[in-house]
């Protein structure tokens, strides 16, 4: 069984969309998505510098657009499972038919803007913790009033909170744990994002989602969700709730996933999967040069049951 995953914020790098725009039709498609998102994604995906594309209001539409550009080049793959990390959930929802591409771009535009405004209210940020005893790591985060905003896998947690408390964590990390500050604009997936949730709830009520044609695995708890309204509600609420990618990985195992394909800008989720899902064949779709390997993976791990949502 094949799972296709979409990466989250922080995976973008300057110029990463350049090679993709050499593929027939992709530049025009990106111009259209730019018009919908009211942002020049061609410029940001090819010439903007790292600081510019770190901006939440730029990064999030750019990431979703990247996935939407790559998917048609794969030949409408019949994945058995879809999932996305944080903002990647919007990409996955579009791939599953819950949202149209245009709805996805409007939603991510408003998500990015609302989260940027929320992040500007209080100086906050995020830091990755690598290693250490899991229980001790969580205890230290609680001691410093920090939230485990991303629980990616055992030994990899992202802490979020005020910059002051993140500095305290850096000065006094848990035993055998390394702290690495992340280049993000705020404490995403924490209570600091509550104002953004309120904004997105209004937009969500205005969208008429479809039901998922493929199993979608939710960041909230790793559960499979196919009801379109529930998928959309979860995406909205997830803005202020921790990402439980560790539970998504558990679900991939339970479903019998044998192949994993990460959409561009790929690498982060594939790296986690290599450590957390031994025996699963993995392809990172970083540039069009990876398309042959991706198509081969799709053919190898697609069965008659792929793409079918259980009754």
Secondary structure, DSSP 8 states (H G I E B T S, - for coil): -EEEEE--TT---TTTTTGGGGSTTHHHHHHHHHHHHTS-HHHHHHT--HHHHHSHHHHHHHHHHHHHHHHHHTTS---SEEEESTTHHHHHHHHTTSS-HHHHHHHHHHHHHHHHHHHTTS-EEEEEEEES-HHHHHHHHHHTT-EEEEEEETTEEEEEEEHHHHHHHHHT--TTEEEEE---SS-TTSGGGHHHHHHHHHHHHH------SSEEE-TTTS-EE--HHHHHHHHHHGGGS-B-HHHHHHHHHHHT--EEEE-SS-SHHHHHHHHHSTT-EEEE--SGGGHHHHHHHHHHH--TTTT----
